[in-house]
Amino acid sequence: MVDSLEVLYRDDHVLVVSKPAGMLSTAAPREEGRTLPQALEAAGLRATPVHRLDRDVSGALLCAFDDATRAALEDRFRERALRKLYWALALMGPKKDSGEIKYPIAEERGLARVSAAGKPALTRYRVLGRGLRANEVEVDLVTGRYNQIRLHFAHAGWPLVGERKYARGRQDPFRYPRVALHAWKLELLHPRTGAALNVEAPLPAELVALREQALQR
């Protein structure tokens, strides 16, 4: 633990931390608040995030200690040569135990929307547990479009618990203050050694409590 950041993995080149909900991954033009780079600097860690999580999303975030490692990791993302698994709670769905969501996504002015003119987007899911009002889901983010998981699930009719941006007026019976989405696992080959690197970010206590509430029958 460094300056409220939980270190999940660290070596001379790669750092993975668990970003708390409410913290910005990087500075954003229209958003104020503490950023992950600021927290890293305060902890004496000269590392750069190589991808982003939405402000309200918690979980594993991959950073690099040097430019060569950062470039190699950015290539991994572009080539989709790593696996990003998320945990989520989805209202009233999905009904199938596993499946895919393939709606193309366009981004305009900080908002994503499903559009035939958008870029291809693929989200795979697997139901882990079922409740009367929400289901626990493991999400495999194959492509990485802006707000992809949140938009895909909302457009399919299963907005995530706490979703306000894309819920289209659907009421959240849990009245949860943030979206119930957590970057759960990262699986990739180390950019320098080629060794398998599998990192898991445990659910924070508040999401564990929410899961117990949601899966009650």
SULNORQUI-V296418 format. One record per residue. SS is DSSP state (2 for helix, 1 for strand, 0 for the rest). PHI is phi in whole degrees, -180 to 180 (* if undefined). PSI is psi in radians with two decimals (NA if undefined). Layout:
SS	PHI	PSI
SS	PHI	PSI
This chain:
0	*	2.17
1	-132	2.08
0	49	0.85
0	72	0.02
1	-99	2.25
1	-86	2.13
1	-84	2.10
1	-93	-0.55
1	-158	2.49
1	-155	2.34
0	-142	-2.81
0	-72	-0.28
0	-121	-0.60
1	-120	2.45
1	-133	2.33
1	-124	2.17
1	-120	2.80
1	-97	1.85
1	-75	2.24
0	-76	2.67
0	-61	2.47
0	98	-0.26
0	-96	2.38
1	-76	2.42
0	-68	-0.71
0	-144	2.93
0	-64	2.45
1	-129	2.50
0	-57	-0.72
0	-107	0.26
1	-126	2.46
0	-115	2.70
0	134	3.00
0	-67	2.41
1	-109	2.77
2	-61	-0.79
2	-57	-0.64
2	-64	-0.74
2	-65	-0.69
2	-64	-0.77
2	-63	-0.72
2	-63	-0.50
0	-89	0.04
0	78	0.39
0	-107	2.01
0	-91	1.31
0	-127	2.65
1	-119	2.23
1	-62	2.46
0	-110	0.02
0	-155	3.14
0	-128	2.68
0	-121	2.51
0	-54	2.67
0	-52	-0.77
0	-82	-0.05
0	-96	2.32
1	-100	2.98
1	121	-2.92
1	-66	2.21
1	-132	2.23
1	-90	2.29
1	-130	2.81
1	-124	2.51
0	-88	-0.26
0	-145	2.85
2	-65	-0.69
2	-64	-0.73
2	-67	-0.72
2	-60	-0.79
2	-62	-0.73
2	-65	-0.70
2	-70	-0.66
2	-63	-0.64
2	-62	-0.69
2	-59	-0.75
2	-66	-0.78
2	-62	-0.67
0	-86	-0.01
0	55	0.71
0	-98	0.51
0	-146	2.86
1	-117	2.28
1	-119	1.99
1	-109	2.35
1	-118	2.73
1	-109	2.45
1	-151	2.80
1	-116	2.12
1	-112	2.30
1	-73	2.24
0	59	0.56
0	172	-3.13
0	-72	2.77
0	-81	-0.59
0	-78	2.63
0	-72	-0.41
1	-156	2.80
1	173	-2.97
1	-132	2.61
1	-122	2.23
0	-125	0.35
0	-64	2.29
0	-69	2.58
1	-124	2.32
1	-114	2.52
1	-114	2.26
1	-140	2.06
0	53	0.86
0	76	0.24
1	-133	2.33
1	-96	2.62
1	-148	2.65
1	-77	2.20
0	-153	2.43
0	-62	-0.41
0	-86	-0.02
0	-82	-3.09
1	-88	2.59
0	-58	2.47
0	-143	2.34
0	-131	2.16
1	-124	2.20
1	-106	2.60
1	-141	2.77
1	-144	2.19
1	-76	2.23
1	-99	-0.49
1	-163	2.66
1	-124	2.40
0	-123	-3.14
0	-72	-0.52
0	-119	-0.27
1	-153	2.70
1	-118	2.53
1	-87	2.25
1	-133	2.42
1	-96	2.25
1	-117	2.22
1	-102	1.86
1	-85	1.73
0	-77	-0.87
0	-102	2.93
0	-127	0.95
0	-73	2.82
0	-60	2.20
0	55	0.51
2	-58	-0.90
2	-62	-0.82
2	-61	-0.79
2	-69	-0.80
2	-59	-0.83
2	-67	-0.69
2	-66	-0.74
2	-68	-0.53
0	-76	-0.15
0	100	0.16
0	-127	1.13
0	-58	2.59
1	-71	2.61
0	-56	2.33
0	84	-0.02
0	-74	2.23
0	-121	-0.49
0	-71	-0.65
0	-123	0.21
0	-76	-0.23
0	55	0.79
0	83	-0.10
0	-65	2.29
0	-81	2.43
0	-94	1.90
0	-65	-0.32
0	-89	-0.28
0	51	0.75
0	-76	2.43
0	-76	-0.20
0	-147	2.89
0	-67	2.36
0	-83	1.28
1	-140	2.30
1	-140	2.23
1	-73	1.79
1	-88	-0.82
1	-142	2.54
1	-123	2.30
1	-130	2.11
1	-159	2.97
1	-92	2.36
0	-58	2.30
0	-66	-0.31
0	-106	-0.72
0	-100	-0.37
0	80	0.00
0	-73	2.62
1	-66	2.30
1	-124	1.94
1	-121	2.04
1	-124	2.33
1	-121	2.37
0	-105	1.88
0	-58	2.61
0	-63	2.37
0	-66	2.77
2	-56	-0.64
2	-67	-0.57
2	-77	-0.56
2	-62	-0.77
2	-64	-0.71
2	-65	-0.73
2	-59	-0.79
2	-61	-0.69
2	-67	-0.77
2	-68	-0.57
0	-94	0.07
0	-65	2.51
0	-123	NA
